[in-house]
């Protein structure tokens, strides 16, 4: 924690943020220093991420979306990881996206979401053993000899 990192955002989110910026520009209120989710004191103050956020904003948004009331904010992070795994994103890229300090953390937390690949491993090894070995250069010369 405490490290700065770049987190890529998908085009639909980029477009929604661009629309918000355009809306604020038209209203004469655009300032790149303003927060997307401002606090109650104004757009130049960050939203508090403590108990007030959870009770006032998160719970209301969850209810409005028709999601289970037990849904936690952190569950979005787990959903993100699960969606990336389902899309076959490499685990090392998932580690970077989530900001985990080690690959072990990512795999210890989300490794159970990967399908059992025993058959895939066995088939790959079988194909490797069945493939004809490429002759070494010295063998080719010796055979032509």
C-alpha positions in Angstrom: 0.0 0.0 0.0 1.0 3.6 -0.3 2.5 3.1 -3.8 1.3 5.0 -6.9 0.4 2.9 -9.9 -1.4 3.4 -13.2 -4.6 1.5 -13.4 -6.0 1.2 -16.9 -9.7 1.9 -17.3 -11.9 0.3 -19.9 -13.2 2.5 -22.8 -16.9 2.6 -21.4 -15.6 4.1 -18.1 -13.3 6.5 -19.9 -16.3 7.6 -22.0 -18.5 8.1 -18.9 -15.8 10.2 -17.2 -15.3 12.2 -20.4 -19.0 12.9 -20.5 -18.9 14.0 -16.8 -16.1 16.4 -17.6 -18.0 17.7 -20.6 -21.1 18.2 -18.5 -19.1 20.1 -15.9 -17.4 22.2 -18.6 -20.8 23.2 -20.0 -22.0 24.1 -16.5 -18.8 26.2 -16.2 -17.6 24.1 -13.3 -14.9 22.0 -14.9 -11.6 22.0 -13.0 -9.3 19.0 -13.4 -8.5 19.3 -9.7 -12.1 18.6 -8.7 -13.0 15.2 -7.4 -15.3 12.8 -9.4 -16.9 11.8 -6.1 -16.8 14.9 -4.0 -17.3 15.1 -0.3 -20.2 16.9 1.3 -18.1 20.1 1.7 -17.8 20.5 -2.1 -16.1 19.2 -5.2 -12.7 20.4 -4.1 -12.8 18.1 -1.0 -12.5 14.3 -1.2 -15.3 12.0 -0.1 -14.6 10.4 3.2 -14.2 6.7 2.8 -15.1 5.9 6.4 -18.3 4.9 8.1 -20.2 7.8 6.5 -19.4 6.7 3.0 -20.4 3.1 3.8 -23.7 4.0 5.4 -24.7 7.0 3.4 -23.5 6.2 -0.1 -22.5 2.6 -0.5 -25.6 1.0 1.1 -27.9 3.3 -0.8 -26.2 2.5 -4.1 -26.3 -1.3 -3.4 -30.0 -1.1 -2.6 -30.7 1.0 -5.7 -28.9 -1.5 -7.9 -30.9 -4.3 -6.4 -27.8 -6.1 -5.1 -27.6 -8.1 -1.9 -27.5 -5.9 1.1 -24.5 -7.8 2.5 -22.4 -6.7 -0.5 -19.2 -5.0 0.7 -17.2 -2.3 -1.1 -14.2 -4.7 -1.2 -16.3 -7.3 -3.0 -15.9 -5.2 -6.2 -12.2 -5.9 -6.1 -12.8 -9.6 -5.8 -15.3 -9.4 -8.7 -12.7 -7.6 -10.8 -10.2 -10.4 -10.1 -12.7 -13.1 -10.9 -13.7 -11.4 -14.2 -10.1 -11.1 -15.2 -9.4 -14.7 -14.4 -12.5 -15.8 -16.4 -11.2 -13.7 -19.3 -7.9 -15.6 -19.2 -5.9 -12.5 -18.3 -2.4 -13.7 -17.2 -2.1 -14.0 -13.4 1.0 -11.7 -13.4 -1.1 -9.0 -15.1 -3.8 -9.4 -12.5 -1.2 -9.0 -9.8 -0.1 -5.7 -11.2 -3.7 -4.5 -11.8 -4.7 -5.3 -8.2 -1.5 -3.8 -6.9 -0.4 -6.9 -5.0 3.2 -6.7 -3.9 3.8 -10.4 -4.8 2.5 -13.0 -7.1 2.0 -15.3 -4.0 -0.6 -12.9 -2.6 -2.6 -13.0 -5.8 -2.4 -16.7 -6.1 -3.1 -17.4 -2.4 -6.2 -15.1 -2.7 -7.6 -16.0 -6.1 -5.9 -19.3 -7.1 -9.0 -21.3 -6.3 -10.8 -19.5 -9.1 -8.6 -21.1 -11.7 -9.9 -24.2 -13.3 -8.2 -27.5 -12.7 -5.8 -27.7 -15.6 -4.5 -31.2 -15.0 -5.8 -32.5 -18.4 -4.3 -29.4 -20.2 -0.9 -30.0 -18.6 -1.0 -33.8 -19.4 -2.0 -33.1 -23.0 0.7 -30.5 -23.4 3.3 -32.8 -22.0 2.0 -35.6 -24.2 2.3 -33.4 -27.3 5.8 -32.4 -26.4 6.9 -36.0 -26.0 5.2 -37.1 -29.2 6.7 -34.4 -31.3 9.7 -35.5 -33.4 12.9 -34.1 -32.1 14.5 -31.6 -34.4 17.9 -33.0 -35.5 20.9 -31.1 -34.2 23.1 -29.4 -36.8 26.0 -31.8 -36.1 23.7 -34.8 -36.6 22.5 -33.5 -39.9 26.1 -33.0 -41.2 27.1 -36.4 -39.8 24.2 -38.1 -41.6 25.1 -36.4 -44.9 28.6 -37.3 -44.3 
